[in-house]
Every structure is written in structure tokens, then in C-alpha cells.
Amino acid sequence: MANLKEIRNRITSVDSTMKITSAMKMVSAAKLKRAQDAITQMRPYAEKLQEILSNVSSTLDASEGVYSQVREEKNVLFVAITSNRGLCGGFNNNVIKRVNALSSEHSNSKITIVPIGKKARDAYKNSNKLYAGTTIPKGLEELWEEMNFTNVSGVAQKIMDAFTSGEFDKVILVYNKFKNAATQEIQAEQFLPILPPSEKSTTSLTDYIFEPSKEVIVNDLIPKSLKVQVYKAMLDSQAAEHGARMTAMHKATDNANELKKELKLFYNKARQAAITNEILEIVAGAEALNG
């Protein structure tokens, strides 16, 4: 049985932990508000642009639609989007599990993984699946330090260049989609080649009038739409991370509070037992002197 001093130390330790988790919860809640506003404003635009992208790409010839070319899936690239930090429940592990599951489904292909976030990089640092080429830059976890459309566009362009050069035959984005503060949904979106509308949605094929010309639209709209898709995935993952961390820290604070109450109750019982024993010893000593 632990003595009173050890119990007091445990109570102090739990109390300090509870203060830390409570502070982290409040920080994540503040960041979540900004991240949630960003993805809420971005999502309708990105989804509509992606719909137009699918319709436009389906009308192109094989020579024109370089991002729609369906090839034999010899080399498959997974872009695993995780966070740089932990303490957010199963946020990062869910992405890694989904990538592993999808890798098993493409057992006949060579699997390559590009990690965005330290947690994904650490998970595959000892694996031969980690990207070792030169087309896509290393150290993509730095994107989280200063995430904006310009920085994300540069990475998306490198991935697109790797696809058009034939380095990869298929590119899949795996990330957490923000639903609400307590719920995140794992998404595995095919980034390249672009899927036609019939395979992605029930939206009917739209006949577009191109102005100024189809070539200009192809060279401008499609690359921009693909970059927006990556940026949306990053914003979704950012909001989902703060929501997952806020929920995890809320649960951790509640658990620490319950543990603190149990330790205090145990401490009071042990203290009461110690006082009772001292009283019994004094009474026994007094009776012995009287005898």
C-alpha cells in the first residue's frame, strides 16, 4: 500500500497533467474555429470546381487530357496527410491504417508513399515504400508551419509532373475529412488520373462552350483544379486535427479529474486509518501505564 507522501505526489502529478490537457484543449478550440471557417468556405468552391474538372476532362482527346490518361497501374503513389504532432486520438493512426489497407489491395503494383506530416514520415521511415525520388521535394511536414495555397500548389505541381512523366500511374490522397469537432472521416480520393463523372457522381455530363479556347481551358483550369483539390485536403486535415485534439484533450481532462477524485478519496481513507492507528497506540500505551 502506498504511503501518504506517494499519494500526495500522485495527486500533484495528476493535477499538473489536468492543467496541461485543459490548456491544450482551449488552444485547439481556438485554432479549430479558424480552421473550420477556412474549410467551410473552401469546400463548396472546391467541390464545384472538381465537378467541372471531371466534365471537362472527359471531353478531351487522349493527347489533350494528360491528367486523364488511364494506364496500367504499375506504380501507385499514396499521399498520406497526417499532422506533425500527436495527442489527437486516432487521427494519425487512421490514415496510416487506411494507406496500409489500400497498399494490400494494390499488391500487384509498386507502392510509393509521400508523407505530408511527421507522423506519416516516422511511420514509414524504415520502409522501402517511402518515396526516394527527386521529383517531389522532401520535408513536406514544413507545409504545416506555413500552409497557404502558394506552398501547397508547388507540391501539387510536383506530384502532377511525376504523373505526367510516367513516374507514377495512379495517385491517391489519404486524409481526414472534417465533419465536426468530434468526428473525422478517412478519405481516400483518387487524385490522378482524373475520374470521369460517371464514376464519381450521378451528375450528368455537361456540354461546355469553351471561351477563349479549349486549349487555354485545359492548360489553366485543370491544373488549378487539381491544386485546389490538394489544398482542400490539407484544410480538411488541419480542421480535423484540431477537432480530434480538442476532443482527445477534453476526454483526457475528464479522466484526470476522475483519477484525482479517486486518489483524494484513497488519500483521505489512508489518512483516517493512520490517525486511527495512532489513537489506538496512544490508548493502549495509556492503559499499559495505568495497569
Secondary structure as GFF3:
##gff-version 3
##sequence-region A 1 291
A	DSSP	alpha_helix	4	58	.	.	.	ID=ss1
A	DSSP	beta_strand	75	81	.	.	.	ID=ss2
A	DSSP	alpha_helix	91	105	.	.	.	ID=ss3
A	DSSP	beta_strand	110	116	.	.	.	ID=ss4
A	DSSP	alpha_helix	118	124	.	.	.	ID=ss5
A	DSSP	three_ten_helix	140	144	.	.	.	ID=ss6
A	DSSP	alpha_helix	149	164	.	.	.	ID=ss7
A	DSSP	beta_strand	170	180	.	.	.	ID=ss8
A	DSSP	beta_strand	183	192	.	.	.	ID=ss9
A	DSSP	alpha_helix	197	200	.	.	.	ID=ss10
A	DSSP	alpha_helix	214	290	.	.	.	ID=ss11
###
